[in-house]
Amino acid sequence: MTELVDSIRERYEQTLQRIAAAARSVGRDPSSVRLVVVTKSQPREVVEAAIQAGATILGENYPEEAVEKIQSIAAQSAVEWHMIGHVQSRKARLVPANFNLMQSLDSLKLAERLDRFAAEAGRVLPVLLEFNVGGEDSKSGWPAADESRWDALAASLNPVFDLPHLEVRGLMVMPPIGDTAEASRPFFQHTRRLQSFLRERLPQVDWSELSMGTSTDFEVAVQEGATLARVGTAIVGPRNYNKS
Ligand SMILES: *Cc1c(COP(=O)(O)O)cnc(C)c1O
């Protein structure tokens, strides 16, 4: 266990240093970026080791797998849990009861269900809206690739802001997988422009969080304004895809 903790700690701290350097390279305050350690498909031992290594925010993709970990670990730590994966309507109930932030809110239908379950749980759930900036059919999120349709996009979001038990805090994106980190830059810049557009168009909504960047491109994401970077493999190693 200690060996695992040590190796995760080394990579976690290296990642924090790389985030700080990327932030400084564009004149940003490193403390304006928070690191989410993505532990999807990782066993509980890895999650516990990541917490011992200093991780304060954990990201999970699959509600049921996550809830098992959260409930077995919750008692012994004060970490934040973020949902970052596509959530099917029938699993929506698990989110308000277990997560601090829902990053991957990708449809009005899911928003309405989350609002209802948040009400039942007696809380207001902070959410990020996930936008599909690459126009890929395989990705979820509100379609935002075509800048000429942002007016209609903004109008279509309005019902979300009326849901009393959800509180929008910003945007989340997962651009197409590219060969290099630089390949993601135009998508991050596009997202930044979308953030500015939404701020102007919907000033009553809080758009301050920008969740973008994974193991391969988090430094570029930070240079382009990310406030949350979601890093898995580079910190906790490869996932066991057979497991879940
Ligand atoms: C898996 C995943 C990550 C982390 O990816 P790595 O390449 O392991 O860093 C980040 N964001 C989302 C939405 C993911 O599904």
The ligand as an SDF file (V2000), in Angstrom:
LIG
                    3D

 15 15  0  0  0  0  0  0  0  0999 V2000
  -11.6860    9.2310  -18.1010 C   0  0  0  0  0  0  0  0  0  0  0  0
  -11.9860   10.6720  -18.1280 C   0  0  0  0  0  0  0  0  0  0  0  0
  -11.0120   11.6230  -17.7830 C   0  0  0  0  0  0  0  0  0  0  0  0
   -9.5890   11.2730  -17.4250 C   0  0  0  0  0  0  0  0  0  0  0  0
   -8.8960   10.7610  -18.5420 O   0  0  0  0  0  0  0  0  0  0  0  0
   -7.3410   10.3790  -18.4280 P   0  0  0  0  0  0  0  0  0  0  0  0
   -6.9260   10.2510  -19.8310 O   0  0  0  0  0  0  0  0  0  0  0  0
   -7.2700    9.1060  -17.6730 O   0  0  0  0  0  0  0  0  0  0  0  0
   -6.6670   11.4820  -17.7200 O   0  0  0  0  0  0  0  0  0  0  0  0
  -11.3980   12.9620  -17.7720 C   0  0  0  0  0  0  0  0  0  0  0  0
  -12.6480   13.3390  -18.1020 N   0  0  0  0  0  0  0  0  0  0  0  0
  -13.6000   12.4580  -18.4260 C   0  0  0  0  0  0  0  0  0  0  0  0
  -14.9630   12.9390  -18.7810 C   0  0  0  0  0  0  0  0  0  0  0  0
  -13.3030   11.0950  -18.4720 C   0  0  0  0  0  0  0  0  0  0  0  0
  -14.2530   10.2270  -18.8250 O   0  0  0  0  0  0  0  0  0  0  0  0
  1  2  1  0
  2  3  1  0
  2 14  2  0
  3  4  1  0
  3 10  2  0
  4  5  1  0
  5  6  1  0
  6  7  2  0
  6  8  1  0
  6  9  1  0
 10 11  1  0
 11 12  2  0
 12 13  1  0
 12 14  1  0
 14 15  1  0
M  END
$$$$
